[in-house]
Amino acid sequence: MRNRGYRELVMSPVILYAAIIFNGLVQTIEYKAVSFKTEKECTTYLANNQALIGSTLKNYILKTYPNGQLILLACSDKSKLVKESDEAV
């Protein structure tokens, strides 16, 4: 039986995201539309797929943000980062 004051912690999914600087503004995009259950799972995916991720992002940045520059590629709790209107690569 649960206490009435008990609140269940619901964790947001972890995502792989990229921060790109373009025309003086930082754009944050979700790299992969699929989320991960843990940050460890995400960082393992990132470590094991660096070449694919790098080439995919390079092509995307050239096409979408000419003269844009990747400044960060990392994993984070989705609720701390992405709004519904943000992009996914």
PyMOL Python script that loads the backbone (N, CA, C, O; Angstrom):
from pymol import cmd

cmd.read_pdbstr("""\
ATOM      1  N   MET A   1       0.829  -1.172   0.000  1.00  0.00           N
ATOM      2  CA  MET A   1       0.000   0.000   0.000  1.00  0.00           C
ATOM      3  C   MET A   1       0.882   1.247   0.000  1.00  0.00           C
ATOM      4  O   MET A   1       1.825   1.337   0.787  1.00  0.00           O
ATOM      5  N   ARG A   2       0.594   2.183  -0.850  1.00  0.00           N
ATOM      6  CA  ARG A   2       1.377   3.402  -0.975  1.00  0.00           C
ATOM      7  C   ARG A   2       0.887   4.473  -0.013  1.00  0.00           C
ATOM      8  O   ARG A   2      -0.300   4.574   0.294  1.00  0.00           O
ATOM      9  N   ASN A   3       1.842   5.264   0.449  1.00  0.00           N
ATOM     10  CA  ASN A   3       1.478   6.440   1.232  1.00  0.00           C
ATOM     11  C   ASN A   3       0.858   7.462   0.310  1.00  0.00           C
ATOM     12  O   ASN A   3       1.210   7.535  -0.867  1.00  0.00           O
ATOM     13  N   ARG A   4      -0.055   8.246   0.825  1.00  0.00           N
ATOM     14  CA  ARG A   4      -0.700   9.258  -0.014  1.00  0.00           C
ATOM     15  C   ARG A   4       0.280  10.319  -0.477  1.00  0.00           C
ATOM     16  O   ARG A   4       0.087  10.901  -1.544  1.00  0.00           O
ATOM     17  N   GLY A   5       1.333  10.590   0.296  1.00  0.00           N
ATOM     18  CA  GLY A   5       2.313  11.598  -0.065  1.00  0.00           C
ATOM     19  C   GLY A   5       3.367  11.083  -1.036  1.00  0.00           C
ATOM     20  O   GLY A   5       4.207  11.859  -1.492  1.00  0.00           O
ATOM     21  N   TYR A   6       3.346   9.823  -1.357  1.00  0.00           N
ATOM     22  CA  TYR A   6       4.340   9.215  -2.242  1.00  0.00           C
ATOM     23  C   TYR A   6       4.158   9.689  -3.669  1.00  0.00           C
ATOM     24  O   TYR A   6       3.063   9.618  -4.227  1.00  0.00           O
ATOM     25  N   ARG A   7       5.239  10.170  -4.249  1.00  0.00           N
ATOM     26  CA  ARG A   7       5.221  10.556  -5.667  1.00  0.00           C
ATOM     27  C   ARG A   7       6.196   9.660  -6.409  1.00  0.00           C
ATOM     28  O   ARG A   7       7.363   9.552  -6.033  1.00  0.00           O
ATOM     29  N   GLU A   8       5.732   9.041  -7.425  1.00  0.00           N
ATOM     30  CA  GLU A   8       6.574   8.161  -8.219  1.00  0.00           C
ATOM     31  C   GLU A   8       7.472   9.005  -9.125  1.00  0.00           C
ATOM     32  O   GLU A   8       6.995   9.895  -9.829  1.00  0.00           O
ATOM     33  N   LEU A   9       8.759   8.721  -9.101  1.00  0.00           N
ATOM     34  CA  LEU A   9       9.682   9.427  -9.972  1.00  0.00           C
ATOM     35  C   LEU A   9       9.596   8.829 -11.366  1.00  0.00           C
ATOM     36  O   LEU A   9       9.799   7.630 -11.556  1.00  0.00           O
ATOM     37  N   VAL A  10       9.299   9.660 -12.315  1.00  0.00           N
ATOM     38  CA  VAL A  10       9.239   9.217 -13.696  1.00  0.00           C
ATOM     39  C   VAL A  10      10.409   9.873 -14.417  1.00  0.00           C
ATOM     40  O   VAL A  10      10.470  11.095 -14.550  1.00  0.00           O
ATOM     41  N   MET A  11      11.326   9.045 -14.874  1.00  0.00           N
ATOM     42  CA  MET A  11      12.506   9.565 -15.547  1.00  0.00           C
ATOM     43  C   MET A  11      12.211   9.784 -17.019  1.00  0.00           C
ATOM     44  O   MET A  11      11.563   8.967 -17.673  1.00  0.00           O
ATOM     45  N   SER A  12      12.699  10.900 -17.520  1.00  0.00           N
ATOM     46  CA  SER A  12      12.582  11.167 -18.952  1.00  0.00           C
ATOM     47  C   SER A  12      13.587  10.308 -19.693  1.00  0.00           C
ATOM     48  O   SER A  12      14.597   9.900 -19.120  1.00  0.00           O
ATOM     49  N   PRO A  13      13.324  10.030 -20.957  1.00  0.00           N
ATOM     50  CA  PRO A  13      14.303   9.294 -21.743  1.00  0.00           C
ATOM     51  C   PRO A  13      15.568  10.133 -21.932  1.00  0.00           C
ATOM     52  O   PRO A  13      15.530  11.362 -21.867  1.00  0.00           O
ATOM     53  N   VAL A  14      16.662   9.461 -22.163  1.00  0.00           N
ATOM     54  CA  VAL A  14      17.940  10.118 -22.428  1.00  0.00           C
ATOM     55  C   VAL A  14      18.105  10.186 -23.942  1.00  0.00           C
ATOM     56  O   VAL A  14      17.817   9.228 -24.659  1.00  0.00           O
ATOM     57  N   ILE A  15      18.574  11.342 -24.412  1.00  0.00           N
ATOM     58  CA  ILE A  15      18.771  11.514 -25.852  1.00  0.00           C
ATOM     59  C   ILE A  15      20.206  11.911 -26.161  1.00  0.00           C
ATOM     60  O   ILE A  15      20.934  12.406 -25.301  1.00  0.00           O
ATOM     61  N   LEU A  16      20.587  11.684 -27.390  1.00  0.00           N
ATOM     62  CA  LEU A  16      21.865  12.143 -27.927  1.00  0.00           C
ATOM     63  C   LEU A  16      21.563  13.438 -28.668  1.00  0.00           C
ATOM     64  O   LEU A  16      20.714  13.464 -29.559  1.00  0.00           O
ATOM     65  N   TYR A  17      22.259  14.514 -28.300  1.00  0.00           N
ATOM     66  CA  TYR A  17      21.966  15.795 -28.920  1.00  0.00           C
ATOM     67  C   TYR A  17      23.234  16.479 -29.395  1.00  0.00           C
ATOM     68  O   TYR A  17      24.339  16.165 -28.951  1.00  0.00           O
ATOM     69  N   ALA A  18      23.050  17.415 -30.302  1.00  0.00           N
ATOM     70  CA  ALA A  18      24.157  18.208 -30.830  1.00  0.00           C
ATOM     71  C   ALA A  18      23.834  19.676 -30.626  1.00  0.00           C
ATOM     72  O   ALA A  18      22.694  20.103 -30.809  1.00  0.00           O
ATOM     73  N   ALA A  19      24.838  20.440 -30.250  1.00  0.00           N
ATOM     74  CA  ALA A  19      24.707  21.892 -30.185  1.00  0.00           C
ATOM     75  C   ALA A  19      25.539  22.457 -31.330  1.00  0.00           C
ATOM     76  O   ALA A  19      26.714  22.123 -31.488  1.00  0.00           O
ATOM     77  N   ILE A  20      24.908  23.319 -32.127  1.00  0.00           N
ATOM     78  CA  ILE A  20      25.537  23.889 -33.316  1.00  0.00           C
ATOM     79  C   ILE A  20      25.463  25.409 -33.212  1.00  0.00           C
ATOM     80  O   ILE A  20      24.421  25.968 -32.869  1.00  0.00           O
ATOM     81  N   ILE A  21      26.569  26.061 -33.508  1.00  0.00           N
ATOM     82  CA  ILE A  21      26.535  27.522 -33.549  1.00  0.00           C
ATOM     83  C   ILE A  21      26.374  27.943 -35.001  1.00  0.00           C
ATOM     84  O   ILE A  21      27.111  27.502 -35.883  1.00  0.00           O
ATOM     85  N   PHE A  22      25.385  28.815 -35.227  1.00  0.00           N
ATOM     86  CA  PHE A  22      25.049  29.255 -36.586  1.00  0.00           C
ATOM     87  C   PHE A  22      24.574  30.697 -36.522  1.00  0.00           C
ATOM     88  O   PHE A  22      23.612  31.015 -35.822  1.00  0.00           O
ATOM     89  N   ASN A  23      25.250  31.561 -37.254  1.00  0.00           N
ATOM     90  CA  ASN A  23      24.912  32.992 -37.264  1.00  0.00           C
ATOM     91  C   ASN A  23      24.859  33.589 -35.857  1.00  0.00           C
ATOM     92  O   ASN A  23      23.995  34.412 -35.556  1.00  0.00           O
ATOM     93  N   GLY A  24      25.781  33.170 -35.009  1.00  0.00           N
ATOM     94  CA  GLY A  24      25.868  33.721 -33.667  1.00  0.00           C
ATOM     95  C   GLY A  24      24.882  33.137 -32.669  1.00  0.00           C
ATOM     96  O   GLY A  24      24.882  33.540 -31.506  1.00  0.00           O
ATOM     97  N   LEU A  25      24.040  32.199 -33.089  1.00  0.00           N
ATOM     98  CA  LEU A  25      23.068  31.569 -32.197  1.00  0.00           C
ATOM     99  C   LEU A  25      23.388  30.086 -32.042  1.00  0.00           C
ATOM    100  O   LEU A  25      23.884  29.447 -32.970  1.00  0.00           O
ATOM    101  N   VAL A  26      23.103  29.557 -30.878  1.00  0.00           N
ATOM    102  CA  VAL A  26      23.303  28.129 -30.644  1.00  0.00           C
ATOM    103  C   VAL A  26      21.976  27.408 -30.873  1.00  0.00           C
ATOM    104  O   VAL A  26      20.957  27.744 -30.270  1.00  0.00           O
ATOM    105  N   GLN A  27      22.009  26.428 -31.740  1.00  0.00           N
ATOM    106  CA  GLN A  27      20.857  25.582 -32.038  1.00  0.00           C
ATOM    107  C   GLN A  27      21.105  24.212 -31.404  1.00  0.00           C
ATOM    108  O   GLN A  27      22.195  23.656 -31.542  1.00  0.00           O
ATOM    109  N   THR A  28      20.121  23.676 -30.723  1.00  0.00           N
ATOM    110  CA  THR A  28      20.227  22.345 -30.135  1.00  0.00           C
ATOM    111  C   THR A  28      19.311  21.409 -30.902  1.00  0.00           C
ATOM    112  O   THR A  28      18.122  21.684 -31.064  1.00  0.00           O
ATOM    113  N   ILE A  29      19.866  20.308 -31.370  1.00  0.00           N
ATOM    114  CA  ILE A  29      19.061  19.337 -32.114  1.00  0.00           C
ATOM    115  C   ILE A  29      19.248  17.946 -31.525  1.00  0.00           C
ATOM    116  O   ILE A  29      20.318  17.601 -31.026  1.00  0.00           O
ATOM    117  N   GLU A  30      18.200  17.170 -31.594  1.00  0.00           N
ATOM    118  CA  GLU A  30      18.263  15.779 -31.174  1.00  0.00           C
ATOM    119  C   GLU A  30      18.898  15.002 -32.314  1.00  0.00           C
ATOM    120  O   GLU A  30      18.403  15.033 -33.441  1.00  0.00           O
ATOM    121  N   TYR A  31      19.990  14.306 -32.029  1.00  0.00           N
ATOM    122  CA  TYR A  31      20.671  13.560 -33.093  1.00  0.00           C
ATOM    123  C   TYR A  31      19.841  12.379 -33.555  1.00  0.00           C
ATOM    124  O   TYR A  31      19.684  12.158 -34.755  1.00  0.00           O
ATOM    125  N   LYS A  32      19.323  11.644 -32.637  1.00  0.00           N
ATOM    126  CA  LYS A  32      18.652  10.407 -32.963  1.00  0.00           C
ATOM    127  C   LYS A  32      17.237  10.459 -32.417  1.00  0.00           C
ATOM    128  O   LYS A  32      17.043  10.725 -31.231  1.00  0.00           O
ATOM    129  N   ALA A  33      16.264  10.213 -33.244  1.00  0.00           N
ATOM    130  CA  ALA A  33      14.870  10.303 -32.817  1.00  0.00           C
ATOM    131  C   ALA A  33      14.478   9.207 -31.822  1.00  0.00           C
ATOM    132  O   ALA A  33      13.402   9.278 -31.227  1.00  0.00           O
ATOM    133  N   VAL A  34      15.319   8.210 -31.633  1.00  0.00           N
ATOM    134  CA  VAL A  34      15.074   7.148 -30.667  1.00  0.00           C
ATOM    135  C   VAL A  34      15.786   7.515 -29.381  1.00  0.00           C
ATOM    136  O   VAL A  34      16.927   7.977 -29.409  1.00  0.00           O
ATOM    137  N   SER A  35      15.121   7.313 -28.251  1.00  0.00           N
ATOM    138  CA  SER A  35      15.726   7.646 -26.977  1.00  0.00           C
ATOM    139  C   SER A  35      16.341   6.410 -26.317  1.00  0.00           C
ATOM    140  O   SER A  35      16.107   5.275 -26.731  1.00  0.00           O
ATOM    141  N   PHE A  36      17.123   6.667 -25.292  1.00  0.00           N
ATOM    142  CA  PHE A  36      17.796   5.612 -24.545  1.00  0.00           C
ATOM    143  C   PHE A  36      17.230   5.571 -23.127  1.00  0.00           C
ATOM    144  O   PHE A  36      16.721   6.578 -22.634  1.00  0.00           O
ATOM    145  N   LYS A  37      17.315   4.431 -22.479  1.00  0.00           N
ATOM    146  CA  LYS A  37      16.799   4.305 -21.116  1.00  0.00           C
ATOM    147  C   LYS A  37      17.748   4.923 -20.095  1.00  0.00           C
ATOM    148  O   LYS A  37      17.311   5.456 -19.075  1.00  0.00           O
ATOM    149  N   THR A  38      19.050   4.851 -20.374  1.00  0.00           N
ATOM    150  CA  THR A  38      20.029   5.378 -19.429  1.00  0.00           C
ATOM    151  C   THR A  38      21.077   6.212 -20.156  1.00  0.00           C
ATOM    152  O   THR A  38      21.262   6.088 -21.367  1.00  0.00           O
ATOM    153  N   GLU A  39      21.759   7.064 -19.392  1.00  0.00           N
ATOM    154  CA  GLU A  39      22.834   7.848 -19.981  1.00  0.00           C
ATOM    155  C   GLU A  39      23.982   6.936 -20.419  1.00  0.00           C
ATOM    156  O   GLU A  39      24.628   7.207 -21.431  1.00  0.00           O
ATOM    157  N   LYS A  40      24.239   5.876 -19.683  1.00  0.00           N
ATOM    158  CA  LYS A  40      25.291   4.920 -20.029  1.00  0.00           C
ATOM    159  C   LYS A  40      25.002   4.279 -21.394  1.00  0.00           C
ATOM    160  O   LYS A  40      25.913   4.117 -22.206  1.00  0.00           O
ATOM    161  N   GLU A  41      23.765   3.922 -21.642  1.00  0.00           N
ATOM    162  CA  GLU A  41      23.367   3.332 -22.921  1.00  0.00           C
ATOM    163  C   GLU A  41      23.627   4.333 -24.061  1.00  0.00           C
ATOM    164  O   GLU A  41      24.105   3.958 -25.131  1.00  0.00           O
ATOM    165  N   CYS A  42      23.310   5.592 -23.814  1.00  0.00           N
ATOM    166  CA  CYS A  42      23.517   6.641 -24.813  1.00  0.00           C
ATOM    167  C   CYS A  42      25.012   6.873 -25.075  1.00  0.00           C
ATOM    168  O   CYS A  42      25.433   6.944 -26.230  1.00  0.00           O
ATOM    169  N   THR A  43      25.803   6.989 -24.025  1.00  0.00           N
ATOM    170  CA  THR A  43      27.234   7.235 -24.214  1.00  0.00           C
ATOM    171  C   THR A  43      27.932   6.039 -24.864  1.00  0.00           C
ATOM    172  O   THR A  43      28.895   6.215 -25.610  1.00  0.00           O
ATOM    173  N   THR A  44      27.458   4.842 -24.591  1.00  0.00           N
ATOM    174  CA  THR A  44      28.001   3.653 -25.248  1.00  0.00           C
ATOM    175  C   THR A  44      27.689   3.695 -26.741  1.00  0.00           C
ATOM    176  O   THR A  44      28.555   3.400 -27.565  1.00  0.00           O
ATOM    177  N   TYR A  45      26.452   4.061 -27.094  1.00  0.00           N
ATOM    178  CA  TYR A  45      26.073   4.202 -28.495  1.00  0.00           C
ATOM    179  C   TYR A  45      26.959   5.252 -29.175  1.00  0.00           C
ATOM    180  O   TYR A  45      27.447   5.034 -30.284  1.00  0.00           O
ATOM    181  N   LEU A  46      27.158   6.374 -28.515  1.00  0.00           N
ATOM    182  CA  LEU A  46      27.998   7.443 -29.053  1.00  0.00           C
ATOM    183  C   LEU A  46      29.425   6.956 -29.277  1.00  0.00           C
ATOM    184  O   LEU A  46      30.006   7.218 -30.330  1.00  0.00           O
ATOM    185  N   ALA A  47      29.990   6.261 -28.315  1.00  0.00           N
ATOM    186  CA  ALA A  47      31.362   5.760 -28.428  1.00  0.00           C
ATOM    187  C   ALA A  47      31.501   4.726 -29.548  1.00  0.00           C
ATOM    188  O   ALA A  47      32.507   4.709 -30.257  1.00  0.00           O
ATOM    189  N   ASN A  48      30.508   3.878 -29.705  1.00  0.00           N
ATOM    190  CA  ASN A  48      30.573   2.800 -30.699  1.00  0.00           C
ATOM    191  C   ASN A  48      30.230   3.243 -32.121  1.00  0.00           C
ATOM    192  O   ASN A  48      30.471   2.504 -33.075  1.00  0.00           O
ATOM    193  N   ASN A  49      29.671   4.440 -32.266  1.00  0.00           N
ATOM    194  CA  ASN A  49      29.210   4.899 -33.579  1.00  0.00           C
ATOM    195  C   ASN A  49      29.725   6.288 -33.938  1.00  0.00           C
ATOM    196  O   ASN A  49      29.057   7.025 -34.663  1.00  0.00           O
ATOM    197  N   GLN A  50      30.896   6.652 -33.443  1.00  0.00           N
ATOM    198  CA  GLN A  50      31.440   7.996 -33.662  1.00  0.00           C
ATOM    199  C   GLN A  50      31.575   8.362 -35.134  1.00  0.00           C
ATOM    200  O   GLN A  50      31.219   9.475 -35.521  1.00  0.00           O
ATOM    201  N   ALA A  51      32.075   7.464 -35.952  1.00  0.00           N
ATOM    202  CA  ALA A  51      32.284   7.765 -37.375  1.00  0.00           C
ATOM    203  C   ALA A  51      30.961   8.034 -38.081  1.00  0.00           C
ATOM    204  O   ALA A  51      30.843   9.009 -38.822  1.00  0.00           O
ATOM    205  N   LEU A  52      29.972   7.186 -37.861  1.00  0.00           N
ATOM    206  CA  LEU A  52      28.651   7.356 -38.472  1.00  0.00           C
ATOM    207  C   LEU A  52      27.995   8.647 -37.991  1.00  0.00           C
ATOM    208  O   LEU A  52      27.462   9.415 -38.791  1.00  0.00           O
ATOM    209  N   ILE A  53      28.036   8.876 -36.707  1.00  0.00           N
ATOM    210  CA  ILE A  53      27.438  10.089 -36.136  1.00  0.00           C
ATOM    211  C   ILE A  53      28.126  11.328 -36.697  1.00  0.00           C
ATOM    212  O   ILE A  53      27.462  12.289 -37.086  1.00  0.00           O
ATOM    213  N   GLY A  54      29.445  11.305 -36.738  1.00  0.00           N
ATOM    214  CA  GLY A  54      30.206  12.444 -37.256  1.00  0.00           C
ATOM    215  C   GLY A  54      29.876  12.768 -38.698  1.00  0.00           C
ATOM    216  O   GLY A  54      29.667  13.933 -39.036  1.00  0.00           O
ATOM    217  N   SER A  55      29.824  11.759 -39.554  1.00  0.00           N
ATOM    218  CA  SER A  55      29.539  12.012 -40.971  1.00  0.00           C
ATOM    219  C   SER A  55      28.091  12.445 -41.182  1.00  0.00           C
ATOM    220  O   SER A  55      27.825  13.321 -42.005  1.00  0.00           O
ATOM    221  N   THR A  56      27.160  11.849 -40.455  1.00  0.00           N
ATOM    222  CA  THR A  56      25.756  12.230 -40.561  1.00  0.00           C
ATOM    223  C   THR A  56      25.557  13.682 -40.139  1.00  0.00           C
ATOM    224  O   THR A  56      24.873  14.445 -40.821  1.00  0.00           O
ATOM    225  N   LEU A  57      26.153  14.058 -39.019  1.00  0.00           N
ATOM    226  CA  LEU A  57      26.030  15.437 -38.543  1.00  0.00           C
ATOM    227  C   LEU A  57      26.703  16.425 -39.485  1.00  0.00           C
ATOM    228  O   LEU A  57      26.176  17.509 -39.734  1.00  0.00           O
ATOM    229  N   LYS A  58      27.864  16.053 -40.008  1.00  0.00           N
ATOM    230  CA  LYS A  58      28.567  16.937 -40.938  1.00  0.00           C
ATOM    231  C   LYS A  58      27.693  17.235 -42.151  1.00  0.00           C
ATOM    232  O   LYS A  58      27.554  18.390 -42.552  1.00  0.00           O
ATOM    233  N   ASN A  59      27.108  16.199 -42.730  1.00  0.00           N
ATOM    234  CA  ASN A  59      26.223  16.375 -43.891  1.00  0.00           C
ATOM    235  C   ASN A  59      24.996  17.205 -43.542  1.00  0.00           C
ATOM    236  O   ASN A  59      24.596  18.078 -44.312  1.00  0.00           O
ATOM    237  N   TYR A  60      24.404  16.940 -42.400  1.00  0.00           N
ATOM    238  CA  TYR A  60      23.224  17.666 -41.967  1.00  0.00           C
ATOM    239  C   TYR A  60      23.547  19.145 -41.740  1.00  0.00           C
ATOM    240  O   TYR A  60      22.789  20.020 -42.157  1.00  0.00           O
ATOM    241  N   ILE A  61      24.661  19.417 -41.087  1.00  0.00           N
ATOM    242  CA  ILE A  61      25.061  20.803 -40.811  1.00  0.00           C
ATOM    243  C   ILE A  61      25.340  21.545 -42.113  1.00  0.00           C
ATOM    244  O   ILE A  61      24.907  22.686 -42.275  1.00  0.00           O
ATOM    245  N   LEU A  62      26.053  20.919 -43.039  1.00  0.00           N
ATOM    246  CA  LEU A  62      26.333  21.565 -44.330  1.00  0.00           C
ATOM    247  C   LEU A  62      25.060  21.913 -45.079  1.00  0.00           C
ATOM    248  O   LEU A  62      24.975  22.968 -45.708  1.00  0.00           O
ATOM    249  N   LYS A  63      24.068  21.029 -45.016  1.00  0.00           N
ATOM    250  CA  LYS A  63      22.820  21.223 -45.751  1.00  0.00           C
ATOM    251  C   LYS A  63      21.880  22.218 -45.043  1.00  0.00           C
ATOM    252  O   LYS A  63      21.254  23.056 -45.693  1.00  0.00           O
ATOM    253  N   THR A  64      21.790  22.118 -43.734  1.00  0.00           N
ATOM    254  CA  THR A  64      20.794  22.873 -42.987  1.00  0.00           C
ATOM    255  C   THR A  64      21.324  24.171 -42.390  1.00  0.00           C
ATOM    256  O   THR A  64      20.610  25.172 -42.330  1.00  0.00           O
ATOM    257  N   TYR A  65      22.561  24.148 -41.955  1.00  0.00           N
ATOM    258  CA  TYR A  65      23.178  25.311 -41.311  1.00  0.00           C
ATOM    259  C   TYR A  65      24.503  25.636 -41.998  1.00  0.00           C
ATOM    260  O   TYR A  65      25.563  25.399 -41.418  1.00  0.00           O
ATOM    261  N   PRO A  66      24.468  26.177 -43.229  1.00  0.00           N
ATOM    262  CA  PRO A  66      25.730  26.489 -43.911  1.00  0.00           C
ATOM    263  C   PRO A  66      26.584  27.385 -43.012  1.00  0.00           C
ATOM    264  O   PRO A  66      26.075  28.326 -42.403  1.00  0.00           O
ATOM    265  N   ASN A  67      27.839  27.097 -42.933  1.00  0.00           N
ATOM    266  CA  ASN A  67      28.778  27.792 -42.053  1.00  0.00           C
ATOM    267  C   ASN A  67      28.526  27.530 -40.574  1.00  0.00           C
ATOM    268  O   ASN A  67      29.125  28.184 -39.720  1.00  0.00           O
ATOM    269  N   GLY A  68      27.659  26.593 -40.266  1.00  0.00           N
ATOM    270  CA  GLY A  68      27.432  26.210 -38.876  1.00  0.00           C
ATOM    271  C   GLY A  68      28.583  25.355 -38.385  1.00  0.00           C
ATOM    272  O   GLY A  68      29.294  24.737 -39.177  1.00  0.00           O
ATOM    273  N   GLN A  69      28.761  25.323 -37.079  1.00  0.00           N
ATOM    274  CA  GLN A  69      29.850  24.552 -36.499  1.00  0.00           C
ATOM    275  C   GLN A  69      29.341  23.766 -35.298  1.00  0.00           C
ATOM    276  O   GLN A  69      28.685  24.319 -34.415  1.00  0.00           O
ATOM    277  N   LEU A  70      29.645  22.483 -35.273  1.00  0.00           N
ATOM    278  CA  LEU A  70      29.296  21.625 -34.147  1.00  0.00           C
ATOM    279  C   LEU A  70      30.139  22.038 -32.949  1.00  0.00           C
ATOM    280  O   LEU A  70      31.366  22.083 -33.039  1.00  0.00           O
ATOM    281  N   ILE A  71      29.488  22.339 -31.827  1.00  0.00           N
ATOM    282  CA  ILE A  71      30.245  22.721 -30.634  1.00  0.00           C
ATOM    283  C   ILE A  71      30.113  21.712 -29.500  1.00  0.00           C
ATOM    284  O   ILE A  71      30.909  21.730 -28.561  1.00  0.00           O
ATOM    285  N   LEU A  72      29.114  20.828 -29.576  1.00  0.00           N
ATOM    286  CA  LEU A  72      28.937  19.839 -28.518  1.00  0.00           C
ATOM    287  C   LEU A  72      28.100  18.690 -29.026  1.00  0.00           C
ATOM    288  O   LEU A  72      27.118  18.889 -29.740  1.00  0.00           O
ATOM    289  N   LEU A  73      28.492  17.488 -28.654  1.00  0.00           N
ATOM    290  CA  LEU A  73      27.721  16.286 -28.925  1.00  0.00           C
ATOM    291  C   LEU A  73      27.708  15.512 -27.621  1.00  0.00           C
ATOM    292  O   LEU A  73      28.759  15.103 -27.127  1.00  0.00           O
ATOM    293  N   ALA A  74      26.515  15.306 -27.057  1.00  0.00           N
ATOM    294  CA  ALA A  74      26.447  14.707 -25.724  1.00  0.00           C
ATOM    295  C   ALA A  74      25.105  14.033 -25.498  1.00  0.00           C
ATOM    296  O   ALA A  74      24.209  14.100 -26.339  1.00  0.00           O
ATOM    297  N   CYS A  75      24.982  13.386 -24.350  1.00  0.00           N
ATOM    298  CA  CYS A  75      23.749  12.744 -23.926  1.00  0.00           C
ATOM    299  C   CYS A  75      23.159  13.535 -22.765  1.00  0.00           C
ATOM    300  O   CYS A  75      23.883  14.077 -21.931  1.00  0.00           O
ATOM    301  N   SER A  76      21.830  13.590 -22.728  1.00  0.00           N
ATOM    302  CA  SER A  76      21.162  14.300 -21.642  1.00  0.00           C
ATOM    303  C   SER A  76      19.740  13.798 -21.482  1.00  0.00           C
ATOM    304  O   SER A  76      19.157  13.233 -22.407  1.00  0.00           O
ATOM    305  N   ASP A  77      19.196  14.009 -20.308  1.00  0.00           N
ATOM    306  CA  ASP A  77      17.799  13.770 -20.038  1.00  0.00           C
ATOM    307  C   ASP A  77      16.993  14.676 -20.972  1.00  0.00           C
ATOM    308  O   ASP A  77      17.208  15.888 -20.992  1.00  0.00           O
ATOM    309  N   LYS A  78      16.091  14.114 -21.726  1.00  0.00           N
ATOM    310  CA  LYS A  78      15.355  14.870 -22.746  1.00  0.00           C
ATOM    311  C   LYS A  78      14.583  16.046 -22.156  1.00  0.00           C
ATOM    312  O   LYS A  78      14.491  17.099 -22.787  1.00  0.00           O
ATOM    313  N   SER A  79      14.036  15.887 -20.978  1.00  0.00           N
ATOM    314  CA  SER A  79      13.229  16.957 -20.381  1.00  0.00           C
ATOM    315  C   SER A  79      14.055  18.198 -20.060  1.00  0.00           C
ATOM    316  O   SER A  79      13.499  19.287 -19.916  1.00  0.00           O
ATOM    317  N   LYS A  80      15.352  18.053 -19.947  1.00  0.00           N
ATOM    318  CA  LYS A  80      16.224  19.183 -19.645  1.00  0.00           C
ATOM    319  C   LYS A  80      16.640  19.941 -20.901  1.00  0.00           C
ATOM    320  O   LYS A  80      17.254  21.003 -20.803  1.00  0.00           O
ATOM    321  N   LEU A  81      16.321  19.421 -22.059  1.00  0.00           N
ATOM    322  CA  LEU A  81      16.876  19.956 -23.280  1.00  0.00           C
ATOM    323  C   LEU A  81      15.916  20.284 -24.396  1.00  0.00           C
ATOM    324  O   LEU A  81      15.894  21.419 -24.874  1.00  0.00           O
ATOM    325  N   VAL A  82      15.129  19.333 -24.820  1.00  0.00           N
ATOM    326  CA  VAL A  82      14.390  19.452 -26.080  1.00  0.00           C
ATOM    327  C   VAL A  82      12.942  19.824 -25.829  1.00  0.00           C
ATOM    328  O   VAL A  82      12.274  19.238 -24.977  1.00  0.00           O
ATOM    329  N   LYS A  83      12.470  20.796 -26.571  1.00  0.00           N
ATOM    330  CA  LYS A  83      11.055  21.154 -26.566  1.00  0.00           C
ATOM    331  C   LYS A  83      10.411  20.454 -27.752  1.00  0.00           C
ATOM    332  O   LYS A  83      11.106  19.994 -28.658  1.00  0.00           O
ATOM    333  N   GLU A  84       9.116  20.374 -27.749  1.00  0.00           N
ATOM    334  CA  GLU A  84       8.406  19.680 -28.823  1.00  0.00           C
ATOM    335  C   GLU A  84       8.724  20.230 -30.206  1.00  0.00           C
ATOM    336  O   GLU A  84       8.672  19.489 -31.188  1.00  0.00           O
ATOM    337  N   SER A  85       9.047  21.503 -30.301  1.00  0.00           N
ATOM    338  CA  SER A  85       9.275  22.105 -31.602  1.00  0.00           C
ATOM    339  C   SER A  85      10.704  21.934 -32.101  1.00  0.00           C
ATOM    340  O   SER A  85      10.992  22.296 -33.242  1.00  0.00           O
ATOM    341  N   ASP A  86      11.609  21.396 -31.286  1.00  0.00           N
ATOM    342  CA  ASP A  86      12.984  21.230 -31.704  1.00  0.00           C
ATOM    343  C   ASP A  86      13.127  20.139 -32.749  1.00  0.00           C
ATOM    344  O   ASP A  86      12.242  19.299 -32.916  1.00  0.00           O
ATOM    345  N   GLU A  87      14.248  20.162 -33.445  1.00  0.00           N
ATOM    346  CA  GLU A  87      14.480  19.256 -34.553  1.00  0.00           C
ATOM    347  C   GLU A  87      15.056  17.924 -34.099  1.00  0.00           C
ATOM    348  O   GLU A  87      15.553  17.801 -32.980  1.00  0.00           O
ATOM    349  N   ALA A  88      14.987  16.946 -34.959  1.00  0.00           N
ATOM    350  CA  ALA A  88      15.665  15.667 -34.779  1.00  0.00           C
ATOM    351  C   ALA A  88      16.316  15.300 -36.085  1.00  0.00           C
ATOM    352  O   ALA A  88      15.710  15.425 -37.149  1.00  0.00           O
ATOM    353  N   VAL A  89      17.569  14.841 -36.006  1.00  0.00           N
ATOM    354  CA  VAL A  89      18.324  14.450 -37.204  1.00  0.00           C
ATOM    355  C   VAL A  89      18.223  12.957 -37.364  1.00  0.00           C
ATOM    356  O   VAL A  89      18.783  12.398 -38.308  1.00  0.00           O
TER     357      VAL A  89
END
""", "prot")
cmd.dss("prot")
cmd.show_as("cartoon", "prot")
cmd.util.cbc("prot")
cmd.orient("prot")
